[in-house]
Amino acid sequence: MVNENDKTKDAEKLLQSLHEFRDEVVAKYPKKVGRKRAKSIVVSDDENPPVIQANVRTIPGIITQRGCTYAGCKGVVLGPTRDIVNIVHGPIGCSFYAWLTRRNQTRPETELEENFIPYAFSTDMQDKNIVFGGEEKLSQAIREAYELFHPKAIAVFSTCPVGLIGDDVHRVSRHMKEEIGNGINIFGFSCEGYRGVSQSAGHHIANNGLFKHLIGRDDEIRGSAKYRVNLLGEYNIGGDAFELERIFDKCGIHLIATFSGNTTVNQFENAHTADLNMVMCHRSINYVAEMMETAFGIPWIKVQPIGANSTAKMLRKIAKYFGEQELIDKVEAVIAEEMAEVEAVREKIYPKTKGKLSMLFVGGSRAHHYQDLFEELGMTTIAAGYEFGHRDDYEGRSVIPTIQIDADSRSIEELTVTADPTRYNPRKTEEELAELSKDMEFTEYKGIMNQMEKGALVIDDMSHYEMDKLIEKFRPDVFCAGIKEKFCVQKMGVPLKQLHNYDVGGPYAGFKGAINFYKDIEQMVGASVWKELKAPWESEAYIEAEFAC
């Protein structure tokens, strides 16, 4: 039996160690850099989350986990759509990210449906295009793409050189839309990699483009399902969206559009006919949720379908929102059936994972969401953070009015959205929303710190140096990050689970996904091979220096 006094002492010892880690790391930087980094490394307090510095540019010379604005726009938000031809305007190197690096999956309903995800479209700009301009080359690329594939839509993405030389992808898109005709939709994104602090700026730019060019173009109400919803911020990595589609279908809930995993042009255009928006990845898609509420009257709630218990909570939220006993009963029956299988697997694995330590440093909301799965395994997340989070992702949306707009944020277009004169239709009256708000929250996200245990370490835009020292000091049983960190961490004798693209695993969303995750983590933390690994720097002499200033 565990002594409560011993548990308290262990928690206090861990808390002290986390504070010591912060002080040691900050002290190693030059003074000016250390003062800045100290604001982004905080120890969480579940009652009063501390202010954290986030969404600021990475200090030059520090190795970061971040991606660029182009990666957020093209790679994250638009990349998973299957019937849009996404043309990268720039040198061929940037187009590597136009392919399947994130393992986005799709599943056309018939053989006649288009699937352009396996293709990488690029203008392949050369030196002469940088000197004399590349707009004509872009025009020709659009013509060629249409002649070969006849898509419903073509999207064009600017990369850094395009912004520097001044090619206007929006003008070219408009001209080519008029030239080709036939109802094709062609639009551009000014998402040059340098435009924002991180890929977060690309999400915002992509959201604006979706709202301006796709959402709201098709008013037809299709299907007979009464319960019509959109899922925002789910990108079908490893087949996550397939599992969620299965669950919704089983409950009789009609999923109109997923933004943007396994989604088509028609689904985007018809998304405004839903009665509820559910935001999964808050950072990448909250802009669309807010604009659709303002323009069309569709309320939005934050959901979390990562983890079996969280998935059940999401389904109950949906049933509560629609308020019909038929749906409530169906949801409870589905949960009971699915959870029986989940619990059978979890009970076998739990004794092997209980008490293990995890760390999560991944983008979007994954560093938050996956803590639920680790909790179901009895594991504790002692450190977490985002690559491209904002303060509201850490502290909750209540801090948004206090966030100062800086020069980087001003470079991103802010759309002025008003109620649509003919299609604005509040799905719930103010009285109904007030009654529902007693049990569920609308337009709200509490942030990562409100979930983490008091005393956990939170680091925004963690550097490679900070990661090394974290692992050296605390030796977690599993570290979750991306491909840039994967092999460095494993050389230190710690298993790393990629949560950007799941390596070869997944799906991890929903009930079946929870079972897959349990099994994968059991294998990782139970493998003794990690203890036998020694990195070269652990067995060979090396030189360590300190800054003189």
Salt bridges, closest charged atoms under 4 A:
ASP23 OD1 - ARG22 NH1 3.96
GLU24 OE2 - LYS473 NZ 3.81
GLU113 OE1 - ARG82 NH2 2.90
GLU135 OE2 - ARG171 NH2 2.74
GLU136 OE2 - ARG143 NH1 3.59
ASP167 OD2 - HIS89 NE2 2.92
GLU179 OE2 - ARG143 NE 2.65
GLU192 OE1 - ARG195 NE 2.82
ASP218 OD2 - ARG222 NH1 2.57
ASP219 OD1 - HIS272 NE2 2.61
ASP219 OD1 - ARG423 NH1 2.85
GLU220 OE1 - ARG222 NH2 3.37
GLU243 OE1 - ARG246 NE 2.86
GLU245 OE1 - ARG107 NH2 3.73
GLU269 OE2 - ARG217 NE 3.16
ASP275 OD1 - ARG427 NE 3.46
GLU290 OE2 - ARG397 NH2 2.59
GLU324 OE1 - LYS226 NZ 2.98
GLU326 OE1 - LYS226 NZ 3.10
GLU332 OE2 - ARG316 NE 2.77
GLU337 OE2 - LYS250 NZ 3.12
GLU338 OE2 - ARG246 NH1 2.96
GLU338 OE2 - LYS250 NZ 2.64
GLU341 OE1 - LYS512 NZ 2.96
GLU343 OE1 - ARG346 NE 3.31
GLU387 OE2 - HIS500 NE2 2.66
ASP392 OD2 - HIS282 NE2 3.97
ASP392 OD2 - ARG283 NH1 3.20
ASP393 OD1 - HIS282 ND1 2.82
ASP393 OD2 - ARG283 NH1 2.82
GLU395 OE2 - ARG391 NE 2.85
ASP408 OD1 - ARG57 NH2 2.82
GLU413 OE1 - LYS212 NZ 3.19
GLU414 OE2 - HIS204 NE2 3.85
ASP420 OD2 - ARG423 NH2 3.13
GLU435 OE1 - LYS438 NZ 3.02
ASP439 OD2 - LYS320 NZ 3.15
GLU441 OE2 - LYS446 NZ 3.37
ASP460 OD2 - ARG66 NH2 3.92
ASP461 OD2 - ARG66 NH1 3.57
GLU466 OE1 - ARG37 NH2 2.88
ASP468 OD2 - HIS464 NE2 3.54
GLU472 OE1 - LYS469 NZ 3.60
ASP503 OD1 - LYS486 NZ 3.38
GLU522 OE2 - LYS352 NZ 2.76
GLU544 OE2 - LYS28 NZ 3.92
GLU546 OE2 - LYS28 NZ 3.67
